């Protein structure tokens, strides 16, 4: 049975700090990075709300502060710039391991009682950073991209357009990882010539508590949209996330090793996974005993996505006590996707999927598999062979109740590791309908 829990929601004093009082200029042409920083500095002394009025406000990264709420008016647009000066490279965590990325556009670390609220729009200017795969484009769309940049990388799926030369040149060097060099400083220096390759996340919250994201419209991300990492008491509600279907790594909400999470009444359309739970990758991740646990997700709608709701493939610290109910997934590649691989280790358990409606699913209604490998980056996600029992992941106690997908082509796949049938067990389907398959009462 799903274990109920309570999430603490932040409360703020009534003080207000309008960014115009700190020199901010609307119009989308003047940088307001200093004005945002000054407003947050002032607000952090007393607590309260930083107000972003109607208008277009161009800025570099914004660092949230404890006891401060960032509030966008209904017709406010925060438009993020792109420059090496504003977005230095740093070592952080991305896709489950230590990685080099630029500073995230909205960021906080070890902050408490923080919020992003209002009905305005946050635009990550992702088109200035993202690669685009040719097969996802019409001929006319591809021609328009080539007019902007003629840098195209060959791949086994056809051409990959990139907006700048530094991303194009990165294919020769490959990604620089922090552990490739004796020090982080040397790794950052080695990565610097290929700066544009290390795209930012729009919202990165690390080791924060009492967090609220409410009402805002996030769009056009360079990489992921929202990435809470090792956070506690996190609420995301009434949020809209929009990315084009071709947005590479354009995930919606990636909850990573967090505790007490409530996500509800959100609408997402993404270029990758929509709502995803993660918990680190492989042995390095397992050194940190911090599962992703106590998560409630309900009344969310997902349009185009790779996965409507996803666990993994980074799940090495474990995922426990999760309920997803009363959600609708339309036009996803996979409706519900639980994915892992040898080498991950960790246990995913006590997952409750209830009253999920899925329509126009392109590949699978449900997958619970252990065979995930990133097909375009085998240097990054290699097939692991191991005799260490701790490297073997496990899925258990997973319940699907009244989950519906009428598409005849949409299948259900439950697949253990080869030679390890014990890696997936106690998967229950009750009153489910998937095309012509009988899942009224089935246990795997």
C-alpha positions in Angstrom: 0.0 0.0 0.0 1.2 3.5 -0.9 2.5 5.3 2.3 0.9 8.7 2.7 3.2 11.7 3.6 3.0 15.4 4.1 4.9 18.0 2.0 5.8 21.3 3.6 5.0 24.3 1.4 7.0 27.5 1.8 5.5 30.7 3.3 7.0 34.2 2.7 6.7 37.6 4.4 4.6 40.3 2.5 7.7 42.3 1.4 7.9 43.0 -2.4 10.9 43.9 -4.4 10.1 45.0 -8.0 13.1 44.4 -10.3 12.5 47.9 -11.9 13.5 49.4 -8.5 16.9 47.8 -9.1 17.5 49.1 -12.6 15.7 46.5 -14.7 14.7 47.6 -18.2 12.1 45.8 -20.2 12.1 45.2 -24.0 14.3 42.1 -24.3 17.4 44.0 -25.5 19.0 45.2 -22.3 20.6 42.7 -19.9 19.1 42.7 -16.5 21.4 40.2 -14.8 22.7 42.8 -12.3 19.2 44.0 -11.5 17.9 40.5 -10.7 20.9 39.8 -8.5 20.4 43.1 -6.6 16.7 42.4 -6.1 17.5 38.9 -4.7 20.2 40.3 -2.4 17.8 42.9 -1.0 15.0 40.4 -0.6 17.2 37.8 1.1 17.8 40.2 4.0 14.1 40.4 5.0 12.4 37.6 3.0 9.7 38.3 0.5 8.8 38.3 -3.1 10.9 39.5 -6.1 8.4 40.8 -8.7 8.9 40.5 -12.4 6.3 42.8 -14.0 4.7 42.5 -17.4 7.2 42.8 -20.2 10.2 41.0 -21.7 13.2 40.9 -19.3 16.4 39.7 -20.8 18.9 38.3 -18.3 21.7 35.9 -17.6 21.5 33.3 -14.7 19.3 34.0 -11.7 20.3 32.6 -8.3 17.5 32.0 -5.9 18.0 32.8 -2.2 16.5 31.4 0.9 13.1 32.9 2.0 12.6 34.5 -1.3 9.9 33.9 -3.9 10.4 34.8 -7.6 7.0 35.9 -8.9 6.2 36.5 -12.6 3.2 38.7 -13.6 0.8 37.2 -16.1 2.4 38.8 -19.1 6.0 38.7 -17.9 8.6 36.9 -19.9 12.0 36.1 -18.5 14.2 35.6 -21.6 17.6 34.1 -21.0 20.6 35.3 -22.8 23.6 33.3 -23.9 27.2 34.3 -23.2 30.3 32.7 -21.8 30.7 35.6 -19.3 27.2 35.0 -17.8 27.3 31.2 -18.0 30.7 29.8 -16.8 31.3 26.1 -17.0 31.1 24.2 -13.7 31.1 20.6 -12.4 27.6 19.4 -11.5 25.4 16.3 -11.7 23.6 15.5 -14.9 22.1 12.3 -16.2 23.2 10.5 -13.0 26.9 11.3 -12.8 29.3 14.1 -12.4 29.3 16.2 -15.5 30.5 19.5 -16.8 27.7 21.9 -17.7 27.2 25.7 -17.9 25.6 27.4 -14.8 21.9 26.8 -14.9 19.6 29.6 -15.8 17.7 29.6 -12.6 19.7 27.9 -9.9 19.9 27.4 -6.1 22.1 25.3 -3.8 21.5 24.6 -0.1 18.6 27.1 -0.1 15.4 26.7 1.9 12.0 28.2 1.6 12.1 29.2 -2.0 9.6 29.5 -4.8 9.0 30.3 -8.5 5.4 31.4 -9.0 3.0 33.4 -11.2 1.5 32.9 -14.6 4.4 34.4 -16.7 6.8 32.7 -19.1 10.4 31.5 -18.7 12.1 31.0 -22.0 15.5 29.2 -22.0 16.5 30.3 -25.6 17.3 26.6 -26.3 17.5 27.2 -30.0 20.8 29.0 -29.4 22.2 25.8 -27.9 20.5 22.6 -29.1 21.4 20.2 -31.8 18.6 19.0 -34.1 18.4 15.7 -35.8 17.6 15.8 -39.5 15.1 12.9 -39.5 12.9 15.0 -37.2 12.6 17.8 -39.6 10.7 18.4 -42.8 12.8 19.4 -45.8 11.7 23.0 -45.5 12.5 23.1 -41.7 16.0 21.6 -42.4 16.7 24.2 -45.0 15.8 27.0 -42.6 18.3 25.5 -40.1 21.1 25.4 -42.7 20.5 29.0 -43.4 21.3 29.8 -39.7 24.3 27.5 -39.5 26.0 25.1 -41.9 27.5 22.9 -39.2 26.2 19.4 -39.6 27.5 16.3 -37.8 27.1 12.9 -39.4 25.4 10.2 -37.3 23.9 6.7 -37.9 20.5 8.5 -38.0 21.5 11.0 -40.6 22.7 14.6 -40.1 22.7 16.4 -36.8 22.5 20.2 -37.2 24.3 22.3 -34.5 24.1 26.0 -34.1 27.8 26.8 -33.5 31.2 25.7 -34.5 32.3 24.8 -30.9 29.6 22.1 -30.8 30.7 20.9 -34.2 34.3 20.7 -33.0 33.3 18.8 -29.9 32.7 15.7 -31.9 36.5 15.3 -32.4 37.3 15.8 -28.7 34.2 14.1 -27.3 32.7 15.1 -24.0 35.1 16.0 -21.3 34.2 14.4 -17.9 35.5 15.8 -14.6 37.2 12.6 -13.8 39.1 12.6 -17.0 41.7 15.0 -15.6 43.7 15.3 -12.3 41.7 18.3 -11.2 38.3 19.9 -11.9 40.1 23.1 -13.0 42.0 21.1 -15.7 38.8 19.4 -16.8 37.0 22.8 -17.2 40.0 24.2 -19.1 39.9 21.2 -21.5 36.2 21.6 -22.0 36.3 25.4 -22.6 37.0 25.4 -26.3 33.8 23.4 -26.8 31.7 25.6 -24.5 28.4 25.4 -26.4 28.3 21.6 -26.1 27.7 21.9 -22.3 24.1 23.2 -22.4 22.3 24.5 -19.3 19.2 23.3 -17.5 16.6 26.0 -17.0 15.9 25.3 -13.3 18.5 23.5 -11.3 17.8 23.1 -7.5 20.5 21.3 -5.5 20.1 20.3 -1.8 17.2 22.6 -1.3 14.2 22.2 1.0 10.6 23.6 1.1 10.4 24.4 -2.6 7.4 25.5 -4.6 7.1 25.9 -8.4 3.7 27.0 -9.3 1.8 28.4 -12.3 4.7 29.4 -14.6 5.1 28.4 -18.2 8.6 27.0 -19.0 9.6 26.6 -22.6 12.4 26.3 -25.1 15.0 24.7 -22.8 18.6 24.1 -23.9 18.6 20.8 -22.0 16.2 19.7 -19.2 13.6 22.1 -17.9 13.4 21.4 -14.2 16.0 19.3 -12.3 15.6 19.2 -8.5 18.5 17.2 -7.1 18.7 15.9 -3.4 15.8 18.2 -2.5 13.1 17.7 0.2 9.6 19.0 0.5 9.1 19.8 -3.2 5.8 20.9 -4.7 5.3 21.5 -8.5 1.8 22.4 -9.4 -0.2 24.0 -12.3 3.0 24.3 -14.3 3.2 24.2 -18.1 6.2 22.9 -19.9 6.5 23.2 -23.7 9.4 22.1 -25.9 9.2 21.2 -29.6 9.3 17.4 -30.4 12.8 17.8 -31.8 14.3 19.4 -28.6 17.3 17.2 -27.8 17.3 16.3 -24.1 14.3 18.5 -23.6 13.0 16.7 -20.6 10.1 18.3 -18.6 10.6 17.5 -14.9 13.4 15.3 -13.7 13.2 14.6 -10.0 16.5 13.3 -8.8 17.1 11.6 -5.4 14.4 13.8 -3.7 12.2 13.1 -0.7 8.6 14.2 -0.2 7.5 15.3 -3.7 4.1 16.4 -4.8 3.5 17.1 -8.6 0.0 17.8 -9.8 -2.1 19.6 -12.4 0.8 20.1 -14.7 0.7 20.1 -18.5 3.8 19.0 -20.5 4.8 18.6 -24.1 8.5 17.8 -24.4 11.3 16.7 -26.7 12.2 13.9 -24.3 10.8 12.3 -21.2 8.0 14.4 -19.6 7.9 13.4 -15.9 10.9 11.3 -14.8 12.3 10.0 -11.5 16.0 9.4 -11.2 18.5 8.4 -8.6 22.0 8.4 -10.0 24.0 6.0 -12.1 26.1 2.9 -11.3 28.6 2.4 -8.5 29.6 6.0 -8.0 25.9 6.9 -7.4 25.4 4.1 -4.9 28.1 5.6 -2.6 25.4 8.2 -1.7 22.6 6.6 0.2 19.8 8.8 -1.0 16.9 7.2 -2.9 14.2 9.1 -4.7 11.2 8.4 -2.4 7.8 9.5 -1.3 6.5 10.9 -4.5 2.9 11.7 -5.4 2.0 12.7 -9.0 -1.6 13.2 -10.1 -3.9 15.1 -12.5 -1.1 15.8 -15.0 -1.5 15.8 -18.8 1.4 14.9 -21.2 1.3 15.4 -24.9 4.2 14.6 -27.3 7.1 13.0 -25.3 9.5 10.1 -25.3 7.9 8.9 -22.1 4.8 10.1 -20.3 6.0 8.9 -16.9 9.5 7.4 -16.5 11.7 5.9 -13.9 15.4 5.5 -14.8 17.5 4.7 -16.4 19.5 6.4 -13.7 18.1 4.7 -10.6 21.1 3.3 -8.7 20.3 4.8 -5.3 16.8 3.4 -5.5 13.2 4.6 -6.0 10.6 3.9 -3.3 7.0 4.6 -2.5 5.6 6.4 -5.6 2.0 6.9 -6.6 1.0 8.2 -10.1 -2.7 8.5 -10.6 -5.4 10.3 -12.7 -3.0 11.2 -15.5 -3.3 11.4 -19.3 -0.5 10.6 -21.8 -1.1 11.3 -25.5 1.3 10.9 -28.4 4.1 9.5 -26.3 6.7 7.1 -27.7 6.2 5.1 -24.5 3.4 5.8 -22.1 4.9 4.4 -18.9 8.6 3.5 -19.1 10.7 1.9 -16.3 14.2 1.4 -17.6 17.5 0.1 -16.2 20.6 -1.9 -17.1 23.3 -4.1 -15.7 25.7 -2.0 -13.7 23.0 0.3 -12.2 22.3 -1.7 -9.1 19.6 -0.2 -6.8 16.0 -1.2 -6.2 12.8 0.3 -7.6 9.9 -0.8 -5.4 6.4 0.0 -4.2 5.3 1.9 -7.3 1.6 2.4 -7.8 0.2 3.4 -11.2 -3.5 4.1 -11.0 -6.1 5.4 -13.5 -3.7 6.3 -16.3 -5.3 7.1 -19.7 -3.0 6.6 -22.8 -3.8 7.4 -26.4 -1.9 7.4 -29.7 1.1 5.7 -28.1 3.7 5.1 -30.8 5.7 2.1 -29.4 4.8 0.7 -26.0 2.0 1.4 -23.5 4.2 0.0 -20.6 7.8 -1.1 -20.4 9.5 -2.5 -17.3 12.9 -3.5 -18.7 16.5 -4.0 -17.8 18.0 -3.5 -21.3 18.5 0.2 -21.6 21.5 1.5 -23.4 21.8 4.9 -25.0 22.0 4.0 -28.6 23.8 7.1 -29.8 26.4 7.4 -27.0 27.7 3.9 -26.3 30.8 5.5 -24.9 28.6 7.0 -22.2 26.2 4.1 -21.5 28.2 1.0 -22.4 26.9 -2.5 -22.0 28.2 -3.6 -18.6 29.2 -7.1 -17.7 29.6 -7.8 -14.0 29.7 -10.6 -11.4 29.2 -8.1 -8.6 25.7 -8.7 -7.1 25.5 -5.0 -6.2 25.6 -4.1 -9.9 22.4 -6.0 -10.6 19.3 -3.7 -10.4 15.9 -4.9 -9.3 12.2 -3.9 -9.9 9.7 -5.3 -7.5 6.2 -4.6 -6.1 4.9 -2.5 -9.0 1.1 -2.2 -9.3 -0.9 -1.1 -12.4 -4.6 -0.5 -11.7 -7.1 0.7 -14.3 -4.4 1.8 -16.8 -5.9 2.0 -20.3 -4.4 2.2 -23.8 -6.8 1.3 -26.6 -4.1 1.4 -29.4 -3.8 -2.0 -30.9 -0.1 -1.5 -31.7 0.8 -0.4 -28.1 2.3 -3.4 -26.3 3.4 -4.2 -22.7 7.0 -5.4 -22.2 8.2 -6.8 -18.9 11.7 -8.0 -19.3 14.3 -9.1 -16.8 18.1 -9.1 -17.3 19.3 -12.1 -19.3 20.3 -14.9 -16.9 18.8 -12.9 -14.0 15.0 -13.5 -14.0 14.9 -12.3 -10.4 15.6 -8.7 -11.5 11.9 -8.1 -12.3 9.2 -9.6 -10.2 6.0 -9.0 -8.4 4.6 -6.7 -11.2 0.8 -6.7 -10.9 -1.9 -5.6 -13.5 -5.5 -5.2 -12.3 -8.4 -4.1 -14.5 -6.0 -2.8 -17.2 -6.7 -2.7 -20.9 -3.8 -2.5 -23.5 -5.0 -3.0 -27.1 -6.1 -6.5 -27.5 -4.0 -7.9 -24.7 -5.6 -9.3 -21.6 -4.4 -7.6 -18.5 -7.5 -7.7 -16.4 -5.8 -9.8 -13.7 -2.1 -10.6 -14.4 1.0 -11.0 -12.4 4.6 -11.1 -13.7 
